[in-house]
Amino acid sequence: MERNRPMKFEYCQHSREVDFVSSDPNFGVRPDGMVYAEQELANLSEPVQFMVTARALHDPHIWETTVKLAPAGHPHPLPLTKVGIEEMLSRVWDSQPRVIKFSRKHQRSSSANGLRRQKRDWVIPPINVPENSRGPFPHMLVRIRSDQDKDVGIRYSITGAGADQPPSGIYNIDPISGNMFVTQPLDREERASFHLRAHAVDMNGNQVENPIDLYIYVIDMNDNRPEFQNQVYNGSVAEGSKPGSSVMQVTASDSDDSTTANGMVCYRILSQTPHSPIPNMFTINSKTGDIVTVAAGLDREKVSEYTIIVQATDMDGNLNFGLSNTATALISITDINDNPPELKEKTFSGEVLENKVNVVVTNLTVGDKDQPHSPNWNAVYRIVSGDPSGHFTIRTNPITNEGMLTVIKPVDFEMNRAFVLTVVVSNQAHLASGIQSSLLSTAGVTISIKDVNEPPVFPVNPKMIRFEEGVPAGTTLTVFAAQDPDHLTQQIVRYSKLSDPANWLKINRTNGQITTMALLDRESMYVKNNIYEATFLAFDNANVMNQSCKYNSRFELFCNYILATFLPDLLIVWVDCERQCVYTPYYIQYTSIHYVSEGSPQASGTGTLQIYLIDVNDNAPVLIPREAQVCERARPNSRVNITALDADADPNVGPFVFELPSFPASMRRNWTISRLSGNYAQLRLRIPYLEAGVYEIPVIVSDSGNPPLSNRSMIRVKVCPCDDNGDCSTTEAVAAAGLGTGAIIAILICIIILLSMVLLFVVWMKRREKERQAKPLLIDPEDDVRDNILKYDEEGGGEEDQDYDLSQLQQPESLDHIINKPAGVRRVDERPVIAESQYPVRPSLPHPGDIGDFINDVGLDLFGLRAADNDPTAPPYDSLLVFDYEGSGSTAGSVSSLNSTSSGDQDYDYLNDWGPRFKKLADLYGGGDDD
């Protein structure tokens, strides 16, 4: 054991006067913190432990620490057996309680050298109490006594946490004898130490001794099992890992004292599932809990997960005395790329139409034993040979991992009829170290290209030609011919016009020659930036072709086509390919065959012809503005700015020449024109004053073409008096504008005529409304309820409960009150607005005696009867009449009292002559014998 060992306390006040006191009399602490042995310890064979207390002068605070010392070369900490701990605890617990005395007071003495420092008091050694003691309680720990108890009566007491402070009541003291007791079992995991102070006072409560500090330490016992932080731990290790590869770590903690064997935990593996390839694939570090592999042979494709039961035991792993607990460790075997992908076929084949893109030709199937949908499983396909132009690519199906061989660049059948590709498959991740590629990772792919009828192609598209504008109709511009890519098939190309906005061109159907049908005008709205575009169509004859058919003496025809037409018999015969044609018994002088090919449908291509039109001087310049105004008196700012415009292009435009004609002479006498720049000129008065009015000024403008073109333009100039600002006054401006009295009168006459027409229309509408109101009704529309729809918003008890005016259903005796009422809503069965029929005049019969006389006088006239039957204006009118409930009573008498007593004396045969309306009555009362 080393003689000295430094120990350092840090004090916030940085005081150098710190007193150290050791609880073990065999060891001391110097002021500099050096721990030393008070005497030789030759027989020291076991580690010792004691407490060191530090206290600064003039400071009530106390600092404590525990010092553990072991002989040099002795393993630390020294594990204790259960027997050793019990013996130690029994010695501590059952030993005779010590007697603790108050230290004696030392007075300061004076001498010639000054004051002498008093001697330090002895520090009371700590009191050790084992936890979980079974008693009996209270159990005496120590006895506190004062040397002055012989002279005066002393009363003892203790203070501090565990005595009079929470948790209070654990310790108490006999005030007379000074015996100190513990009253209940202690738990070191709840509180490991107590700091109490013992007091001694006399009978009057006066302090007799200075308080002394008592330190009580709870001795730990193994009463807590190790606890894992998790019941299930998850770890992983790559397959094929070497022995010693780290997998995971499990951790367990013990609440007991970690400086003793009670809190020292050891780990071990209880079981492994499954036992493949061996039962002990893993081991665990007994101290740290690290799990590592101990054998090779981890293969995810065989075992993907292991389950390990781990045990943690305290007492430094002593299974006889230690407490244990278990946890589960799940070890996943992670995948590495140790299985190369293998194509399931050695050769693949497919076919595709020429000129097709983004078409899957064939699917390449592959197998891989690694983890699906991981970089070790995902396949990557490469074409290593057979496609130098890059017509194909292989995309991976993310779900099935198949390779989709796809066309990404059009293939021409006339150039390549088949491809033989070499394909290699690999993974996204590189193969693991030491793993070689499989021979099955390479395969061949044969691709057949199928011919299709390709459209004709214009070699130069668009094609640009240059011509001067104004080319006459019928001029040949160029030959815009197309080529048929199908070189192996003899086909004829025909042409047609697809787009010709101005309808200037036509194309020869056979050879593609372009000729003009009208003049080409560069200034046309269809020409953009001097270029005119037209689009033409070129198509082949893939479906319709002509071929002569040979025949022999037996009239048998040989052909390779499907549909044949035999002339001149017009007999259509279906034939079978590669067989003899069906023959006809008729004599054939000449036969031609029109057939429909089995190949692709007719194809067409478009070409654009661009004609660059060279400008010629065919447009004369024009002037703007066409109207202007100047002041009647010449002023500096009274002038007209003129601009010349020309539809042509350079050099057939400006600079322009502006001039006034020499005739009439008044033009040049009154006006003058001067050119400002190439395109602009200025017109102004030459004389000081010109009478107000409107003047037509001719101006001749010429361009710079060769030869130049001139134009005589008329500018309408309004001369008017001006105000101080040079602006025409309003009144004079109107007069100067040429709006004379005649024009104003004409405008007023048009306004009067328009107002008259509106007034006549209003009068006509009023008159028509009065005529409509003058036509009377039989009854007032408001009083007539026979054809009205009655709508009620609530339901009552029935028709008998309603208060109806039944007089509305009775025949009125007079119509005056109806006729005199103003027009309202008219009945739906009113008289039609048409001309009334004329009836024959009959004599008035004020009191007809019998219905028969009335009929004889009025109805014998067949003409009048037929007229009444066919008259739509005669009531009752042809309309649907809806009647409401009429009530329970009526002012009319009952018809049941009518009775004919002389039916046999009447002759009703004449009813047959009255028409269809009396047909039923004639049948009832006419002649005829009874059955």
Secondary structure, DSSP 4 states (H G I P E B T S, - for coil): --S-EE-----TT--S-EEEEESSTTEEE-TTSEEEESS--TT--S-EEEEEEEEETT---EEEEEEEE--TT--SSPP--HHHHHHHHHHHHHSPPEEEEPPPP----EETTEE-PPPPPPPPPPEEEETT----SSEEEEEEE-GGGGTS--EEEEEEBTTTBSSTTSEEE-TTT-EEEE-S---TTT-SEEEEEEEEE-TTS-EEEEEEEEEEEEEP-S----EES-SEEEEEEETTPPTT-EEEE--EE-SS-TTSGGG--EEEEEEEES--S-S--EEE-TTT-EEEE-SS---TTT--EEEEEEEEESGGG-TTT--EEEEEEEEEEE--S-S--EES-SEEEEEEETT--SEEEEEE-EE--S-TTSTTT-EEEEEEES-TT--EEEEEPTTT--EEEEE-S---TTT-SEEEEEEEEEESSPPPTTPPPPGGGEEEEEEEEEP--PPPB-SSSSEEEEEETTPPTT-EEEE---B-S-TTS----EEEEEE-TT--EEE-TTT-EEEESS---TTSTT-BTTEEEEEEEEE--SSEEEEE--B-TT--EE-S-SEEEETTTTEEEE--TTSEEPP-SS--S--EEEEE-SSPPP-EEEEEEEEEEEP-S----EEE-SEEEEESB--TT--EEEEEE-SS-TTSSPSPEEE--SSSHHHHHHEEEEE-SSSEEEEEESSSB--SEEEEEEEEEE-S-SS--EEEEEEEEEEE-B-TTSPBPHHHHHHHTT--HHHHHHHHHHHHHHHHHHHHHHHHHHHHHHHHHHS--SS-TTT--TTPPP--SS--S-GGGS---GGGGSPPS--HHHHTSPP-SPPTTPPPSSPPPP-------SS-S-HHHHHHHHTT-HHHHHHHHT-TTSSSPSS--------S--SSPPGGG---S-TTT---GGGGGS-GGGHHHHHHHSS----
